[in-house]
Amino acid sequence: MADDTNEDDIELLGALGVESEPVATGGRTAKEQRIIAGFEEIERFLEEHGRLPEHGESRDIFERLYAVRLDWIRASAECRSVLAGLDSRGLLGAEANTGGGTVEEAPTDEALLTALGVRTTPADDVTKLVHVRPREEIKAAEEIAQRNVCRDFEVFQSLFKRIQSDIESGARRTLPYKDNADTKKGDLFILDGQKVIVADMGEPFVSDYGRPDRRLRVVYDNGTESDLLLRSLQRALNKDKASRRITEPDLGPLFSEAEEENDLPTGSIYVLRSTSDDAFIAQNRSVIHKIGVTGGDVKSRIANAKKDPTYLLADVEIVATFKLANINRKRLETLLHKFFGSARLDVALNDRFGTQVEAREWFLVPMAVIEEAIQKLMEGTIGNFRYDPASAQLVESGLKPK
């Protein structure tokens, strides 16, 4: 074998922290040299990236190897002794990431890879490759890169424009993406500087690697789309340090960040039905509802309904109430009225002084649909839907009802 080939092999082994010289030099044993070399690689990673190596499936295999190695070194009394006086950055004094037990042996690369769940093969088996990028990671990267023209982009184009307008007005916020966070149909993200919507999700399945996954249809604001796996999208979002999640409109101001231990309900959403004998109301009584939000007792509020034009000058019955906490009631009521605005029942009646009063809180909406809308409000997905009066159902924003 040529000398330059030997030098390349030695250089590769050195890059992995594997001992390439059996003889100790400089007063250090071969084992101690291996410990120092491995630690210096971690220091170089810190210099290049400005942070310590981290664990996680989204991380490069070598970064994960360095993270395990650092945990191992911190937990080993022997390693700490060898590196005493060499730890100029105080890495050994930091808290270990995994809190391993006492280790008295310097970790080999095979041991580190085993700790990461990476299979190794015998050195004499020339038919198998080790320390290579898993096919799963390569396939995921290919899926992200492969995009096609979105044939029905006009369906999403107006939605993306509205989302941008909401962000600029403060109605929506962009929050840092959390590693492998839950992803649902209709979720919005910023990935590599582009707005992204999860337009559709296939049925769950278990991959060849024994992990649950789903096939997604992801649409980008530049008019392209990808047919990729859920884990591939999560991996791309994790890799992009500038990735963001786009929130639903109004949810920030409507709900507090956290409910305190001694919080009391701040009101109720109430749904009422009129007992009026008006012909139109009587004919459509099952789908005519008043939707409101109050901070007081609902029964007290409707006590004099038959004298109040806002209650159609008739007694009403309470169909349902939903308790609230940590909510701006006025904004919530405005949101619900706007959501069902296309089905508003325009009625104007005169009060006892002869003044015309508009009853603006009555809607032609089935009770089941109101309950569905409130459920989506609680889930934080109501911004992905609209009410379609023609079909009397909720449909996805920007899409035509089936």
Secondary structure, DSSP 8 states (H G I E B T S, - for coil): --HHHHHHHHHHHHHTT----SS--TT--HHHHHHHHHHHHHHHHHHHHSS----STTS-HHHHHHHHHHHHHHH-HHHHHHTTTT-TT-TTTS--SS------S---HHHHHHHTT-----TT-TTS--S---HHHHHHHHHHH--EE-TTHHHHHHHHHHHHHHHHHTSS-EEE--TT----TT-EEEETTEEEEEEEE---EE-TTS-EE-EEEEEETTSEEEEEEHHHHHHHHHH-TT-EEE--TTHHHHB-SS--TT----EEEEEEEE----HHHHHTGGGEEEEEEESS-HHHHTTTGGG-GGGTTS-EEEEEEEEE-SB-HHHHHHHHHHHTGGGB--EEEE-TTS-EEEE-SEEE--HHHHHHHHHHHHHT-GGGEEEETTTTEEEETTS---
